[in-house]
Amino acid sequence: MRKYIEILLQQKLVVTILTVIGVIWGMAVAPFDWNIDWLPRDPVPVDAIPNLGENQQIVFTDWPGRSPRDVEDQVTYPLTVALLGVPGVQEVRSLSMFGFSSVFVIFDENVEFYWSRSRLLEKLNSLPAGTLPDGVNPALGPDATALGQVYWYTLEGRDPKGQPVGGWGLQELRSIQDWFVRYALQSAEGVSEVASIGGMISEYLVEVNPDQLRLHGVSLGEVVAAVRDSNLDVGARSTEINRVEYLIRGVGFVRALEDIENAVVRSGSDNIPLLVRDVATVTRAPGERLGALTIGGAEAVGGVVVVREGYNPLQALRNVQRKIEELSPGMPSKAWIHWEVVGIAEVEAFGERHGLGPVSAEGLPEQESWLAWLRAHPMEDWPEWLTRSTVSIESFYDRTGLIHETLGTLNAALIQQILVTIIVVILMVMHLRAALVISAMLPLSVLLAFVLMKHFGVDANIVALAGIAIAIGTIVDMGIIVTENLLKHLREADKDEPRRAVVAKAVGEVGSAVITAISTTVVSFLPVFTMTGAEGKMFGPLAYTKTFVLLASVVVSLTVIPTVLYLLLSRQRDRGEIKERGKQGWVSRLPALIAAGLFTWLLTTVWEPLGPEFNFLRNLLFVVGVVGGLIGLFYLLSLVYPFLLRSALRHKKVFFAAACIDCVVWAHRVVGV
């Protein structure tokens, strides 16, 4: 240890550079929302709570129109048996419902998430022929967990002032969600899936007349085939006209109801085609649905954003919010009339006066002309009963707030703990520069812990950051031990003794003891590291982060502190000051007292223990009373401790007997021995 310290003192520049690199690296990966323009940020993934879910993948199979019994026998059971042989599978659970099957494949905790998806895809692609019914194709669920649902939103009509207005049906909003909003949000980085909820899915409905089928001798299958084939583009060969080659194709994609109505079912004997409209009625109608989304008792249309497994949820939410900002200017709009405050005669007169289109029977104005008028005139010229309704994306669950509140609470707790610790260290050490060096261990050790969290893939959440918070008091222990021993050696050293040798000797004496003390704490967490399942996911991050910050504090106390103290305290003038520190009374301690007062003022400003409704003076008196009372109690204990120690050493047998009796009583009451 002594040789190690001597090498550090010889390479002061290297230690300084490594310390600066550690600070900058820690700031770059810190999970808190720090806006640092000059530093590229790659923060530790942040979430509010740890993910306690199992390591599972979902295999979904759609088989419309089949009963749960048929789905269970022909889809769920064959898939369950086949997937049991996938490597790393711990358990397979299944659920058979009307028209679909869900198989939940639970993997061992040590199986990597995307490796398990690859094995499942290989197995599904290699299923023997006949394992599943024809046309049934199982698919993997999104690459996310249940905790990945971080953003829920609805689509609502809003006027230019942001107030909710009508004008949009559930079918229209669902079409906007499915074909516009969903794909745009899904392109945001980190998003695994955007699922649509609520509303009506727009479909073409073909109602077949059985009497017409019998009259024309047509089967239902022929009608189905005709409708299916009507929505196809057909490619043909090319032809050459005037030495120019033209490609020929038949355009058949359905664009209107008439395209389906005019589809040919068959050609009669008299060469008169039988069309779909001759045997059926084609309309546009909402599809069948089994659920709905309601907000405040009213039906709504919306979606849920799911974050990809392993991606930073907070960053994914930022990406989604940026996409929403990009989408908002291009969302569809409608002219909307408040019929509660206006009559039809006034609306028609207004339309005739400005050359606008008619109003439909449903109360909606002709959109092209009315929207053009609204865009051409400022809002001040609009009638009070006329406005523009624009589809807006409104969130009703956004985990950003929860994450920021969690981080804010822990960030405030860390800052308050650091300030309290600095005050205690300054008042107890009573040497300003030494106390500031010890206090600098706190932020430096926390930043290095963030670097280790990023390297080992430990996400930041309320449990993980709590591990750092509860280790704050332990961080400075090593620094205090090293600094006090160094001050003692400098105080007792001869003036001619080389300062490097004094520092190396002082730190070398306590270095092994510091490492031993931290090792016992780290080893005591070994049972937590071996936990599995939900318990391991809950308490594992706390054990890791506390271990990281303790290891970082050891590195700082045995690397940075000796070097800094060597530069600050080892000069001849400082060594004389240290020797005479106890003789000068309060004059030599005045800088430390002033610094303690400044940090107390800062702690009061940050903490406000009595609340902001009380003035600053009351909060300051409370802080001084609490912190000063505790420090005074410990100071009195330090004065009494030598007397207690001498008494215990003089009466060793009595003291040892009392300790043994206390252990026996404790064992009897707690353990039952």
C-alpha positions as CSV (number, residue, x, y, z in Angstrom):
1,M,0.0,0.0,0.0
2,R,2.8,2.4,0.9
3,K,4.5,1.8,-2.5
4,Y,1.2,2.3,-4.3
5,I,0.7,5.7,-2.5
6,E,4.3,6.8,-3.4
7,I,3.7,6.0,-7.1
8,L,0.5,8.1,-7.0
9,L,2.3,11.0,-5.4
10,Q,4.9,10.8,-8.1
11,Q,2.3,10.8,-10.9
12,K,0.1,13.6,-9.7
13,L,-0.8,14.7,-13.2
14,V,-2.0,11.2,-14.2
15,V,-4.2,11.1,-11.1
16,T,-5.6,14.6,-11.9
17,I,-6.4,13.6,-15.5
18,L,-8.1,10.4,-14.5
19,T,-10.1,12.2,-11.9
20,V,-11.3,14.8,-14.5
21,I,-12.1,12.0,-16.9
22,G,-14.1,10.2,-14.2
23,V,-16.1,13.4,-13.4
24,I,-16.9,14.1,-17.1
25,W,-17.8,10.5,-17.8
26,G,-20.1,10.4,-14.7
27,M,-21.8,13.6,-15.8
28,A,-22.4,12.2,-19.3
29,V,-24.1,9.0,-18.0
30,A,-25.9,10.5,-14.9
31,P,-29.6,9.5,-15.0
32,F,-30.7,13.0,-13.9
33,D,-32.1,15.4,-16.4
34,W,-29.1,17.7,-16.7
35,N,-28.9,20.1,-19.6
36,I,-25.2,20.3,-20.5
37,D,-24.7,21.8,-23.9
38,W,-21.0,21.1,-24.3
39,L,-21.2,17.4,-23.2
40,P,-22.8,14.6,-25.3
41,R,-25.1,12.7,-23.0
42,D,-25.7,9.0,-22.9
43,P,-27.5,8.6,-19.5
44,V,-28.2,5.4,-17.6
45,P,-31.7,4.0,-18.6
46,V,-34.3,5.5,-16.2
47,D,-37.6,4.2,-15.0
48,A,-39.8,4.9,-12.0
49,I,-39.9,1.3,-10.6
50,P,-37.9,-1.9,-11.3
51,N,-39.3,-4.4,-13.7
52,L,-40.4,-7.4,-11.7
53,G,-42.0,-9.3,-14.6
54,E,-40.8,-12.7,-15.7
55,N,-38.5,-13.3,-18.7
56,Q,-41.3,-14.2,-21.1
57,Q,-42.3,-14.1,-24.7
58,I,-45.8,-14.2,-26.1
59,V,-46.8,-16.3,-29.2
60,F,-50.2,-15.0,-30.5
61,T,-52.2,-16.9,-33.1
62,D,-55.3,-15.6,-34.7
63,W,-58.0,-18.0,-35.9
64,P,-61.2,-16.0,-36.5
65,G,-64.6,-17.6,-35.9
66,R,-63.4,-20.6,-33.9
67,S,-64.6,-21.6,-30.5
68,P,-62.3,-21.7,-27.5
69,R,-62.4,-25.5,-27.5
70,D,-61.4,-25.7,-31.2
71,V,-58.6,-23.1,-30.6
72,E,-57.4,-25.1,-27.6
73,D,-57.3,-28.5,-29.4
74,Q,-55.9,-27.5,-32.8
75,V,-53.7,-24.5,-32.0
76,T,-52.9,-24.0,-28.3
77,Y,-52.0,-27.6,-27.4
78,P,-49.8,-28.3,-30.5
79,L,-47.9,-25.0,-30.0
80,T,-47.5,-25.6,-26.2
81,V,-46.0,-29.1,-26.8
82,A,-43.7,-27.8,-29.6
83,L,-42.4,-24.8,-27.6
84,L,-41.6,-26.9,-24.5
85,G,-38.5,-28.1,-26.4
86,V,-37.0,-24.6,-26.9
87,P,-33.6,-24.2,-25.1
88,G,-33.9,-22.3,-21.8
89,V,-37.7,-22.6,-21.4
90,Q,-38.7,-22.8,-17.8
91,E,-42.5,-23.0,-18.2
92,V,-45.2,-22.6,-20.9
93,R,-48.6,-21.1,-20.1
94,S,-51.5,-20.8,-22.5
95,L,-54.8,-19.0,-22.9
96,S,-57.5,-20.0,-25.5
97,M,-60.2,-17.5,-26.3
98,F,-62.8,-17.1,-29.0
99,G,-60.9,-16.6,-32.3
100,F,-57.4,-16.5,-30.9
101,S,-54.7,-18.2,-28.8
102,S,-52.0,-16.8,-26.6
103,V,-49.0,-18.9,-25.4
104,F,-46.8,-17.4,-22.8
105,V,-43.3,-18.9,-22.9
106,I,-41.3,-18.3,-19.6
107,F,-37.5,-18.5,-20.0
108,D,-34.8,-18.8,-17.3
109,E,-33.7,-15.5,-15.8
110,N,-30.2,-15.8,-17.3
111,V,-31.5,-16.2,-20.9
112,E,-31.0,-13.0,-22.9
113,F,-34.2,-11.4,-24.1
114,Y,-33.5,-11.3,-27.9
115,W,-31.8,-14.6,-27.9
116,S,-35.0,-16.2,-26.7
117,R,-37.0,-14.5,-29.4
118,S,-34.6,-15.9,-32.0
119,R,-35.0,-19.5,-30.7
120,L,-38.8,-19.1,-30.7
121,L,-38.8,-17.8,-34.3
122,E,-36.6,-20.8,-35.4
123,K,-39.0,-23.2,-33.7
124,L,-42.1,-21.6,-35.2
125,N,-40.6,-21.6,-38.7
126,S,-39.6,-25.3,-38.4
127,L,-43.0,-26.7,-37.3
128,P,-43.8,-29.9,-39.2
129,A,-46.5,-29.7,-41.8
130,G,-50.0,-30.3,-40.4
131,T,-49.1,-29.2,-36.9
132,L,-51.5,-26.2,-37.2
133,P,-54.6,-25.8,-39.4
134,D,-54.2,-24.3,-42.9
135,G,-54.0,-20.5,-42.9
136,V,-53.1,-20.3,-39.2
137,N,-49.8,-18.4,-38.7
138,P,-48.5,-17.8,-35.2
139,A,-46.6,-14.6,-34.5
140,L,-44.4,-13.3,-31.7
141,G,-45.6,-10.5,-29.6
142,P,-43.8,-7.2,-29.3
143,D,-40.3,-7.1,-27.9
144,A,-41.4,-5.5,-24.7
145,T,-42.6,-6.3,-21.2
146,A,-45.7,-5.3,-19.3
147,L,-43.8,-2.4,-17.7
148,G,-43.1,-1.0,-21.2
149,Q,-46.6,0.6,-21.5
150,V,-45.4,4.2,-20.8
151,Y,-47.7,6.4,-22.8
152,W,-51.5,6.3,-23.3
153,Y,-53.3,8.9,-25.4
154,T,-56.6,9.7,-27.0
155,L,-57.6,11.5,-30.2
156,E,-59.9,14.5,-29.6
157,G,-61.2,17.4,-31.6
158,R,-59.9,20.7,-30.3
159,D,-60.5,24.3,-31.4
160,P,-57.5,26.7,-31.9
161,K,-57.8,27.7,-28.2
162,G,-57.3,24.1,-27.1
163,Q,-60.8,23.6,-25.9
164,P,-62.5,20.3,-26.7
165,V,-65.1,20.4,-29.5
166,G,-67.0,17.8,-31.5
167,G,-67.2,17.0,-35.2
168,W,-65.4,13.7,-35.2
169,G,-67.0,10.2,-35.1
170,L,-65.5,7.2,-33.5
171,Q,-65.0,5.6,-36.9
172,E,-63.2,8.6,-38.3
173,L,-60.9,8.9,-35.3
174,R,-60.1,5.2,-35.4
175,S,-59.1,5.5,-39.1
176,I,-56.8,8.5,-38.3
177,Q,-55.3,6.5,-35.5
178,D,-54.7,3.3,-37.5
179,W,-53.4,4.9,-40.7
180,F,-51.7,8.1,-39.6
181,V,-50.9,8.5,-35.9
182,R,-50.0,4.9,-35.2
183,Y,-47.4,4.5,-37.9
184,A,-45.8,7.9,-37.1
185,L,-45.4,7.2,-33.4
186,Q,-44.1,3.7,-34.1
187,S,-41.2,5.2,-36.1
188,A,-39.9,7.0,-32.9
189,E,-36.7,5.4,-31.7
190,G,-37.1,3.0,-28.8
191,V,-40.8,2.3,-29.5
192,S,-41.7,-1.4,-29.9
193,E,-45.4,-1.1,-30.7
194,V,-48.3,1.4,-30.8
195,A,-51.6,-0.4,-30.2
196,S,-54.9,1.1,-31.1
197,I,-57.8,1.1,-28.6
198,G,-61.4,2.0,-28.9
199,G,-63.5,3.4,-31.8
200,M,-64.9,1.7,-34.8
201,I,-62.8,0.0,-37.5
202,S,-64.1,1.0,-40.9
203,E,-65.0,-2.0,-43.1
204,Y,-66.9,-2.8,-46.3
205,L,-70.0,-4.9,-45.4
206,V,-71.4,-7.2,-48.1
207,E,-74.9,-8.5,-47.1
208,V,-75.9,-11.4,-49.3
209,N,-79.5,-12.0,-50.2
210,P,-80.2,-15.8,-50.0
211,D,-83.2,-15.6,-52.3
212,Q,-81.1,-14.0,-55.0
213,L,-78.5,-16.7,-54.6
214,R,-81.1,-19.5,-55.2
215,L,-82.6,-17.6,-58.1
216,H,-79.3,-17.3,-59.9
217,G,-77.9,-20.6,-58.8
218,V,-74.8,-19.0,-57.2
219,S,-73.1,-20.3,-54.1
220,L,-71.8,-18.2,-51.2
221,G,-68.2,-19.2,-52.0
222,E,-68.5,-17.7,-55.5
223,V,-69.6,-14.4,-54.0
224,V,-66.7,-14.5,-51.5
225,A,-64.2,-15.3,-54.3
226,A,-65.6,-12.5,-56.5
227,V,-65.2,-9.9,-53.7
228,R,-61.7,-11.2,-52.8
229,D,-60.5,-11.1,-56.5
230,S,-62.0,-7.6,-57.0
231,N,-59.3,-6.0,-54.9
232,L,-56.3,-7.0,-57.0
233,D,-54.0,-5.4,-59.5
234,V,-53.2,-7.7,-62.4
235,G,-50.0,-7.5,-64.4
236,A,-49.9,-8.3,-68.1
237,R,-47.3,-8.2,-70.9
238,S,-45.9,-5.2,-72.6
239,T,-46.8,-3.9,-76.1
240,E,-44.8,-1.7,-78.5
241,I,-46.5,1.3,-80.2
242,N,-44.4,3.6,-82.4
243,R,-41.2,1.9,-81.2
244,V,-42.1,2.7,-77.6
245,E,-42.7,-0.1,-75.1
246,Y,-45.7,0.1,-72.8
247,L,-46.3,-2.0,-69.7
248,I,-49.9,-3.3,-69.4
249,R,-51.6,-3.9,-66.1
250,G,-55.2,-4.1,-64.8
251,V,-56.0,-1.7,-62.0
252,G,-58.4,-3.4,-59.6
253,F,-57.8,-2.0,-56.1
254,V,-61.1,-1.1,-54.4
255,R,-61.5,2.7,-53.9
256,A,-65.3,3.0,-53.5
257,L,-68.4,0.9,-52.9
258,E,-69.1,0.8,-56.6
259,D,-65.9,-1.1,-57.2
260,I,-67.2,-4.0,-55.1
261,E,-70.8,-3.8,-56.4
262,N,-69.5,-4.1,-60.0
263,A,-67.4,-7.1,-59.4
264,V,-68.4,-10.0,-61.6
265,V,-69.6,-13.2,-59.9
266,R,-70.1,-15.2,-63.0
267,S,-71.0,-14.8,-66.7
268,G,-74.4,-16.1,-67.6
269,S,-75.3,-18.3,-70.7
270,D,-76.5,-15.2,-72.5
271,N,-73.1,-13.5,-71.8
272,I,-74.7,-11.1,-69.3
273,P,-72.5,-10.9,-66.2
274,L,-73.9,-11.5,-62.8
275,L,-72.6,-8.7,-60.5
276,V,-72.2,-8.6,-56.7
277,R,-74.9,-5.9,-56.5
278,D,-77.4,-8.3,-58.1
279,V,-77.1,-10.8,-55.2
280,A,-75.9,-8.6,-52.3
281,T,-76.0,-5.1,-50.8
282,V,-72.6,-3.4,-50.2
283,T,-72.3,-0.7,-47.5
284,R,-69.6,0.8,-45.4
285,A,-70.0,-0.1,-41.7
286,P,-68.0,-0.4,-38.5
287,G,-66.4,-3.8,-37.8
288,E,-67.3,-6.1,-35.0
289,R,-65.6,-5.2,-31.7
290,L,-65.4,-6.7,-28.2
291,G,-64.3,-3.7,-26.2
292,A,-64.1,0.0,-25.9
293,L,-62.1,2.9,-24.4
294,T,-63.9,5.3,-22.2
295,I,-62.7,8.6,-20.7
296,G,-65.0,10.2,-18.1
297,G,-67.8,7.9,-19.1
298,A,-67.6,8.8,-22.8
299,E,-66.3,6.6,-25.6
300,A,-62.9,7.6,-27.0
301,V,-60.3,6.5,-29.5
302,G,-56.6,6.3,-28.5
303,G,-53.5,4.2,-28.3
304,V,-50.8,2.9,-26.0
305,V,-47.1,3.3,-26.7
306,V,-44.9,0.3,-25.7
307,V,-41.1,0.8,-25.2
308,R,-38.7,-1.8,-26.5
309,E,-37.0,-4.0,-24.0
310,G,-33.7,-2.6,-22.8
311,Y,-34.2,0.9,-24.2
312,N,-34.2,3.9,-22.0
313,P,-38.0,4.6,-21.2
314,L,-37.4,8.3,-20.5
315,Q,-35.5,8.8,-23.8
316,A,-38.3,6.9,-25.7
317,L,-40.9,9.1,-24.1
318,R,-38.9,12.2,-25.3
319,N,-38.8,10.7,-28.8
320,V,-42.6,10.1,-28.8
321,Q,-43.3,13.6,-27.6
322,R,-41.1,15.0,-30.4
323,K,-43.0,12.9,-32.9
324,I,-46.3,14.3,-31.6
325,E,-45.0,17.9,-32.0
326,E,-44.1,17.0,-35.6
327,L,-47.5,15.5,-36.2
328,S,-49.6,18.2,-34.7
329,P,-49.4,20.8,-37.5
330,G,-50.5,18.1,-40.1
331,M,-53.5,16.7,-38.2
332,P,-56.8,16.8,-40.1
333,S,-59.3,19.6,-39.4
334,K,-63.0,20.2,-39.8
335,A,-65.3,23.2,-39.7
336,W,-67.6,22.8,-36.7
337,I,-70.8,24.5,-35.8
338,H,-72.1,25.0,-32.3
339,W,-75.8,24.2,-32.9
340,E,-76.6,24.9,-29.2
341,V,-76.2,28.7,-29.9
342,V,-77.3,29.1,-33.5
343,G,-80.2,28.1,-35.7
344,I,-80.1,26.6,-39.2
345,A,-81.5,29.8,-40.8
346,E,-78.7,32.0,-39.5
347,V,-76.1,29.4,-40.7
348,E,-77.6,29.2,-44.2
349,A,-77.7,32.9,-44.5
350,F,-74.1,33.2,-43.4
351,G,-73.1,30.6,-46.0
352,E,-75.0,32.3,-48.8
353,R,-73.5,35.6,-47.9
354,H,-69.9,34.3,-48.2
355,G,-70.5,31.8,-51.0
356,L,-70.0,28.7,-48.9
357,G,-71.3,25.2,-49.4
358,P,-74.4,23.7,-48.0
359,V,-74.9,22.1,-44.5
360,S,-75.6,18.4,-44.5
361,A,-78.5,16.7,-42.7
362,E,-76.1,15.6,-39.9
363,G,-75.3,19.3,-39.2
364,L,-71.8,19.3,-40.8
365,P,-71.0,22.1,-43.2
366,E,-69.4,21.3,-46.6
367,Q,-65.8,21.1,-45.5
368,E,-63.7,22.3,-48.4
369,S,-65.3,25.8,-48.7
370,W,-66.0,26.3,-45.0
371,L,-62.4,25.3,-44.0
372,A,-61.0,27.6,-46.7
373,W,-63.0,30.5,-45.3
374,L,-61.8,29.8,-41.7
375,R,-58.1,29.7,-42.8
376,A,-58.5,32.9,-44.8
377,H,-59.9,34.9,-41.9
378,P,-58.5,35.6,-38.5
379,M,-60.2,34.2,-35.4
380,E,-61.6,37.6,-34.5
381,D,-63.8,37.6,-37.6
382,W,-65.3,34.1,-36.9
383,P,-68.8,33.9,-35.7
384,E,-69.1,32.7,-32.1
385,W,-70.9,29.6,-33.3
386,L,-68.3,28.6,-35.9
387,T,-64.8,27.2,-35.2
388,R,-62.2,24.8,-36.6
389,S,-62.0,21.4,-34.9
390,T,-58.5,19.8,-35.3
391,V,-57.7,16.3,-34.1
392,S,-55.3,16.5,-31.2
393,I,-53.2,13.9,-29.4
394,E,-54.0,14.2,-25.7
395,S,-52.2,12.0,-23.1
396,F,-54.0,10.6,-20.1
397,Y,-51.0,8.5,-18.9
398,D,-47.5,9.8,-19.3
399,R,-44.8,8.1,-17.3
400,T,-42.5,11.1,-17.8
401,G,-44.0,12.9,-14.9
402,L,-43.7,9.9,-12.6
403,I,-40.0,9.3,-13.7
404,H,-39.2,13.0,-13.1
405,E,-40.9,13.0,-9.7
406,T,-39.0,9.9,-8.7
407,L,-35.6,11.3,-9.9
408,G,-36.4,14.7,-8.4
409,T,-37.2,13.2,-5.0
410,L,-34.0,11.2,-5.0
411,N,-31.9,14.0,-6.5
412,A,-33.1,16.3,-3.7
413,A,-32.5,13.7,-1.1
414,L,-28.9,13.1,-2.4
415,I,-28.2,16.9,-2.4
416,Q,-29.6,17.3,1.1
417,Q,-27.6,14.4,2.4
418,I,-24.4,15.7,0.8
419,L,-24.9,19.1,2.3
420,V,-25.6,17.7,5.8
421,T,-22.6,15.5,5.5
422,I,-20.4,18.4,4.5
423,I,-21.6,20.5,7.4
424,V,-20.9,17.6,9.8
425,V,-17.5,16.9,8.4
426,I,-16.5,20.6,8.5
427,L,-17.6,21.0,12.1
428,M,-16.0,17.8,13.3
429,V,-12.7,18.0,11.5
430,M,-12.4,21.8,12.0
431,H,-9.9,22.1,9.1
432,L,-11.5,23.8,6.1
433,R,-9.3,22.4,3.3
434,A,-9.3,18.9,4.7
435,A,-13.0,19.0,5.3
436,L,-13.7,20.2,1.7
437,V,-11.5,17.4,0.3
438,I,-13.4,14.8,2.3
439,S,-16.7,16.3,1.2
440,A,-15.6,16.2,-2.4
441,M,-15.7,12.4,-2.1
442,L,-19.5,12.4,-2.1
443,P,-20.2,13.8,-5.6
444,L,-17.1,12.1,-7.1
445,S,-18.1,8.7,-5.7
446,V,-21.7,9.1,-6.9
447,L,-20.5,10.0,-10.4
448,L,-18.2,7.0,-10.6
449,A,-21.1,4.8,-9.4
450,F,-23.1,6.1,-12.4
451,V,-20.3,5.0,-14.7
452,L,-20.3,1.5,-13.2
453,M,-24.1,1.4,-13.5
454,K,-23.8,2.2,-17.2
455,H,-21.1,-0.4,-17.7
456,F,-22.9,-3.2,-15.9
457,G,-26.3,-2.4,-17.3
458,V,-28.0,-1.5,-14.0
459,D,-31.0,0.7,-14.7
460,A,-31.8,3.7,-12.5
461,N,-35.0,3.5,-10.6
462,I,-36.3,4.4,-7.1
463,V,-34.7,1.2,-5.6
464,A,-31.4,1.5,-7.4
465,L,-30.9,5.2,-6.5
466,A,-32.0,4.5,-3.0
467,G,-28.9,2.2,-2.7
468,I,-26.7,5.3,-3.3
469,A,-28.7,7.4,-0.9
470,I,-28.3,5.0,2.0
471,A,-24.6,4.7,1.4
472,I,-23.9,8.5,1.6
473,G,-22.9,8.3,5.3
474,T,-20.5,5.4,4.7
475,I,-18.8,7.1,1.8
476,V,-17.0,9.7,3.9
477,D,-15.9,7.3,6.6
478,M,-12.8,6.2,4.6
479,G,-12.0,9.8,3.7
480,I,-12.2,10.9,7.4
481,I,-10.0,8.0,8.4
482,V,-7.3,8.8,5.8
483,T,-7.5,12.5,6.4
484,E,-7.3,12.3,10.2
485,N,-4.4,10.0,10.1
486,L,-2.6,12.2,7.6
487,L,-3.2,15.3,9.7
488,K,-1.9,13.5,12.8
489,H,1.3,12.4,11.0
490,L,1.9,15.9,9.6
491,R,1.4,17.3,13.1
492,E,3.9,15.0,14.6
493,A,6.4,14.9,11.7
494,D,9.8,16.7,11.8
495,K,10.1,19.7,9.6
496,D,13.0,18.1,7.7
497,E,11.2,14.9,7.0
498,P,10.2,14.5,3.3
499,R,6.5,15.3,2.9
500,R,6.0,12.5,0.4
501,A,7.2,9.9,2.9
502,V,4.9,11.3,5.6
503,V,1.8,11.1,3.3
504,A,2.7,7.6,2.1
505,K,3.3,6.4,5.6
506,A,0.1,7.9,7.0
507,V,-2.1,6.5,4.2
508,G,-0.3,3.1,4.1
509,E,-1.1,2.6,7.8
510,V,-4.9,2.8,7.3
511,G,-5.2,1.7,3.7
512,S,-5.5,-2.0,4.5
513,A,-8.0,-1.2,7.2
514,V,-10.2,0.8,4.8
515,I,-10.2,-2.0,2.3
516,T,-11.1,-4.5,5.0
517,A,-14.0,-2.3,6.2
518,I,-15.5,-2.0,2.7
519,S,-14.9,-5.7,2.0
520,T,-17.1,-6.7,4.9
521,T,-19.9,-4.5,3.7
522,V,-19.6,-5.8,0.1
523,V,-19.4,-9.5,1.3
524,S,-22.5,-9.0,3.5
525,F,-24.5,-8.3,0.3
526,L,-23.6,-11.6,-1.3
527,P,-27.0,-13.2,-0.3
528,V,-28.8,-10.3,-2.1
529,F,-26.7,-10.8,-5.3
530,T,-27.8,-14.5,-5.4
531,M,-31.5,-13.7,-5.2
532,T,-33.6,-14.7,-8.2
533,G,-37.0,-14.0,-9.5
534,A,-39.0,-11.0,-8.4
535,E,-36.9,-10.7,-5.2
536,G,-33.7,-10.4,-7.1
537,K,-35.1,-7.8,-9.5
538,M,-36.4,-5.8,-6.6
539,F,-33.4,-5.8,-4.3
540,G,-30.6,-6.6,-6.7
541,P,-30.2,-3.0,-8.1
542,L,-30.0,-1.7,-4.5
543,A,-27.2,-4.1,-3.7
544,Y,-25.3,-3.3,-6.9
545,T,-25.6,0.5,-6.6
546,K,-24.5,0.5,-3.0
547,T,-21.6,-1.7,-3.8
548,F,-20.6,0.5,-6.7
549,V,-20.6,3.7,-4.6
550,L,-18.7,2.0,-1.8
551,L,-16.0,0.7,-4.2
552,A,-15.8,4.1,-5.8
553,S,-15.3,5.7,-2.4
554,V,-12.4,3.3,-1.7
555,V,-10.8,4.3,-5.0
556,V,-11.3,8.0,-4.3
557,S,-10.1,7.8,-0.6
558,L,-6.9,5.8,-1.5
559,T,-6.2,7.6,-4.8
560,V,-7.6,11.1,-5.1
561,I,-7.5,12.2,-1.4
562,P,-3.8,11.4,-0.7
563,T,-2.8,13.3,-3.9
564,V,-5.0,16.3,-3.2
565,L,-4.0,16.5,0.5
566,Y,-0.3,16.1,-0.5
567,L,-0.7,19.2,-2.7
568,L,-2.8,21.2,-0.2
569,L,-1.5,20.4,3.2
570,S,2.1,19.3,2.9
571,R,3.8,22.6,2.4
572,Q,5.9,23.9,5.2
573,R,3.5,26.7,6.1
574,D,0.6,24.3,6.3
575,R,2.5,21.9,8.4
576,G,3.2,24.6,10.9
577,E,-0.4,25.6,10.8
578,I,-1.4,22.0,11.5
579,K,0.9,21.9,14.5
580,E,-0.4,25.1,16.0
581,R,-4.0,24.4,15.1
582,G,-5.0,23.5,18.7
583,K,-3.2,26.5,20.2
584,Q,-4.8,29.3,18.3
585,G,-8.4,28.8,19.5
586,W,-11.3,30.0,17.5
587,V,-9.2,32.2,15.2
588,S,-7.8,29.2,13.3
589,R,-11.3,27.6,13.2
590,L,-13.0,30.7,11.9
591,P,-12.8,29.7,8.2
592,A,-14.3,26.4,8.9
593,L,-17.2,28.0,10.9
594,I,-17.9,30.4,8.1
595,A,-18.0,27.6,5.6
596,A,-20.3,25.6,7.8
597,G,-22.6,28.6,8.0
598,L,-22.7,29.0,4.3
599,F,-23.5,25.3,3.7
600,T,-26.2,25.6,6.4
601,W,-27.7,28.5,4.6
602,L,-27.6,26.5,1.3
603,L,-29.2,23.5,3.0
604,T,-32.0,25.6,4.3
605,T,-32.7,27.0,0.9
606,V,-32.7,23.6,-0.7
607,W,-34.5,21.7,2.0
608,E,-37.1,24.0,3.6
609,P,-38.0,21.5,6.2
610,L,-40.9,23.4,7.6
611,G,-42.3,24.2,4.1
612,P,-42.2,27.2,1.9
613,E,-45.2,28.8,3.8
614,F,-42.8,29.5,6.7
615,N,-40.2,32.3,6.2
616,F,-36.5,31.6,5.7
617,L,-35.5,32.5,9.3
618,R,-37.8,29.8,10.8
619,N,-36.5,27.2,8.5
620,L,-32.9,28.2,9.2
621,L,-33.5,28.0,13.0
622,F,-35.0,24.6,12.6
623,V,-32.0,23.3,10.5
624,V,-29.5,24.8,12.9
625,G,-31.4,23.3,15.9
626,V,-31.6,19.8,14.4
627,V,-28.1,19.6,12.8
628,G,-26.4,21.5,15.6
629,G,-28.1,19.4,18.3
630,L,-27.0,16.2,16.7
631,I,-23.5,17.4,16.2
632,G,-23.4,18.7,19.8
633,L,-24.5,15.3,21.1
634,F,-21.8,13.5,19.1
635,Y,-19.2,16.1,20.3
636,L,-20.1,15.5,23.9
637,L,-19.9,11.8,23.2
638,S,-16.4,12.3,21.8
639,L,-15.4,14.1,25.0
640,V,-16.9,11.4,27.3
641,Y,-15.5,8.5,25.2
642,P,-11.9,8.6,26.6
643,F,-13.3,8.3,30.2
644,L,-15.6,5.4,29.2
645,L,-12.8,3.6,27.4
646,R,-10.4,3.9,30.4
647,S,-13.2,2.7,32.8
648,A,-13.8,-0.3,30.5
649,L,-10.1,-1.2,30.3
650,R,-9.7,-0.9,34.1
651,H,-12.8,-3.2,34.7
652,K,-12.4,-5.6,31.8
653,K,-14.0,-8.6,33.6
654,V,-17.1,-6.6,34.6
655,F,-17.5,-5.1,31.1
656,F,-17.0,-8.5,29.4
657,A,-19.5,-10.1,31.7
658,A,-22.1,-7.4,31.0
659,A,-21.7,-7.9,27.3
660,C,-22.1,-11.7,27.6
661,I,-25.3,-11.3,29.7
662,D,-26.7,-8.9,27.1
663,C,-26.0,-11.4,24.3
664,V,-27.7,-14.2,26.2
665,V,-30.8,-12.1,26.9
666,W,-31.0,-11.0,23.2
667,A,-30.6,-14.7,22.0
668,H,-33.3,-15.8,24.4
669,R,-35.8,-13.1,23.4
670,V,-35.2,-13.0,19.6
671,V,-33.9,-16.5,18.7
672,G,-35.6,-18.4,21.4
673,V,-32.5,-20.2,22.6
